Amino acid sequence: MDSWRGANVPELPGHGPETFITDTVTGELVAAAAGPVATLYACGITPYDATHIGHAATFLAWDLLVRAWRDAGHQVTYVQNVTDVDDPLLERAARDGEDWRELADREIARYRADMAALRVLPPTRLVGAVEALGIIERFAGRLADRGALYEVDGDQYFSRACDDRFGSVSGLDPATMAVLFAERGGDPGRPGKKDPVDPLVWLAARPGEPAWAARFGLGRPGWHVECAAIATEYLGTVFDVQAGGIDLVFPHHEMSASQARVALAPDAFARRYAHAGMVRLDGEKMSKSLGNLVFVSRLLAAGADPMAVRLAILAHPYRHDWDWTAAGLSAAAARLARWRAAMQAATASGPTVPWSDADTVLAALRERLADDLDAPGALAVVDRWAEGVLGGAPAASAAPGGTPLQAASPAPSPAPSPAPSPARLVRDAVDALLGIAL
């Protein structure tokens, strides 16, 4: 599946520090990558309603991770799936009297356009479930060969009893698992299942629904096995980070990891788990079922600057739940205007402009992103720089996290060096690390 065209990322001098993230499983701040090649799998969209602010906030978080990894010198392999056949998609198509493939294609195209507008770097591979059916079938076949599948009325289920580490991702008790499983698309009460939270691996063909031939008969794959198969096919048995919204911890990430361990190896799947918080609107969770979604494409069509939308999202810690508001977008637009005014002033004034110590700004930005992708702290670094430029007489201050931001000493004459001007370096740093075009 085609991805989207990525924006050019300026090259920065030197390298940033290793990026640390909060691992959902342990709650500890840990190095996100284990080696020179950093690997990331992010669960993508089910294309029947894209792209809302919740989607955008989640994928912007992983965009920061990819940018920080690249800046630290890692080669990055990033895989993202698209669940382009599943119950919610088919139900929406039936409701609207539309061909499910046309619905999926339209929403995928909208998603690509929104990600490009927000300057989210594209994944190395964007993989649809339909195009990956052969990969998914082979993976499911490994589960069957290990005796981990059983049949209920033609459907194939994974037996969680085959994995003695089931529950290690979420840490939930069985009763809580059953409740969440029912709320999030599972079928804990289906007669014939060995365990209420056993997940569906292969759904036998239903009248009027798409189906494909496989060793299990005509049908289509379940959601959890889709991601387990795609992630390990393209990233290997073990990879660095599994990422997604916090609502995916259970059942999705629990189920995918469990199936990978049984199919491949006891240590299979992600070393770390990163999860983004939920976005609310007027205090309520933003969701399709409530009909209170704010769509990126509609914001842009109404005249919002995509960089202001990006800044409005980055103003919130990625792991926290937060509220989208019109006031927040207005504040982001004002911040963007101030940054651009400061950049214009700094560029016009040359290296003698106060607070033009771009090296200090760059170091502070790198420090903030390395500390669990602290976007609000990084924005504060640029705020202080802009305040110094526009105010003309900066006072000693510090970025969040303790990095000093001191006014630069005026240089008596430009250094005979090919290095960029201080203003250019700040602009490139904001672009490369935060994805904001000034």
Helices and strands as residue ranges (DSSP letters): E 20-22, E 29-31, E 37-42, H 53-71, E 75-82, H 87-96, H 100-117, E 125-128, H 133-145, E 149-152, E 155-158, G 160-162, H 174-183, E 200-204, E 219-221, H 223-235, E 238-245, G 246-248, I 249-253, H 254-263, E 269-276, E 279-281, E 284-285, H 296-301, H 306-314, E 322-324, H 326-349, G 350-352, H 358-370, H 375-391, E 397-398, E 404-405, H 422-434
